[in-house]
Amino acid sequence: MVDVKQSLIIIAVMALVTLALRLLPYFLFSKNTPKAVLYLGNVLPYAIVAMLLVYCLKGTDFAGAGHGVPEIVSVTLVAILHKWKHNTLLSILAGTVCYMFLVQAVFPS
């Protein structure tokens, strides 16, 4: 059995390693950032969003009840809000609330 002291030591070590890994790029690329890293910084956010979109919509049944309307409306709301306000938290929160409202109140199964 792991005691409290050992658990705190494990947590502290994990926190230090995480902090070191987060700070490492700033020390490595403090003067000149390689072009490959700059390219990835420009391309990866869009790729990650596309991957999340596919993951979120993979189980959508467009042939069933509702025909995917809650999902399409919520994704559209997220895109419009993010384009308009450039606030990720607002976009995700509004999209989640919209989806939950549509699934529970408008298109209950």
N, C-alpha and C positions, 0 to 999 in steps of 0.2 A: 504494500500500500504506500502511496506517495503522500508525504506529510506536507504541511502548509509551506514550510521553509523551502523545501525542494521545488514545490510548484511555483513559488515566487521567483526563485532563481531561474527556472526554465522560462517563465514569462519574460523576465528581464533580458535574458540572452536572446530570445526570439525578437524582442523589441529592438535591441541593439543591432542585430543582424539586419532586420527590416530597415531601420534607419540608415545603416551603412549602405545597403543596396540602393536606397532612394537617393542618397547624397553622392554616390560614386560617379554618375554621369556629369554632375556639375564640376567635380574635380578633374575628370578626364578630359572634358571638352570646354574648359574654362576660357581658352583663347580662340581656337578655331574648331568649329563644329564641322565634321565631315559631311560632304554632300549627300552621302547615302542616308545619314541620320536625319538631315533636313528633309530629304525626299520622303522618308518613312513618316516623319512628323506631319507632312502634308497629306499623305495618302491613307494612312492607317485609320484615322477617325471615320472616314467615309466607308471604308471596308468593314469596320466594326459595326457601324450603324446598319449597314446592309445585312450583315450576318445576324444581328439582333432582330431585324425585321423578318427575315426568313424564319428564325427560331420562333418568334412570337406568332407567326401566321401559319406555321406548319400543320397545326391540328385543326385549322378552321375548315368547317364543313360548308362549302358554298352551295351544296345541293340540298342541305337540310333546312330546318326551320330558321328563319331569319336571314338565310343566304349570306352569312358573313357580314351583315350590315353593321352590327356593333363594332366589329374589328375594323372595318373600312372607315367608319365614321371616326373612331378613336385615333387611328393612324393618321387620318387627314387632319384632325384637330391638332395632334402633336406636331405635324409638319408645319401647319400654318402658324401656330403659336411660336414655334422655334424660329421660323423665318422672320416673324414680326418682332418678337421680344428678345431673341437670342438668350433665353434663360432656360437652361436645361431642366432645372428643378421644376419650374412652372410648367413646362411642356409635359414632363413625365407625370406630374401630379394631376394636371388637368386631363390628360389622356386616360389615366387610371380611373379617375372619378367618373369620367364620361363612360368608359367601358363598363364599369361596375353598375352604374345607373341603368344603362341600356340593357345589360344582361339580366338584371334583377327586376326592373320595373317595366320596361317596354317589351322585351323579348324573353319572358321567362320560359324555361323549358318544361 
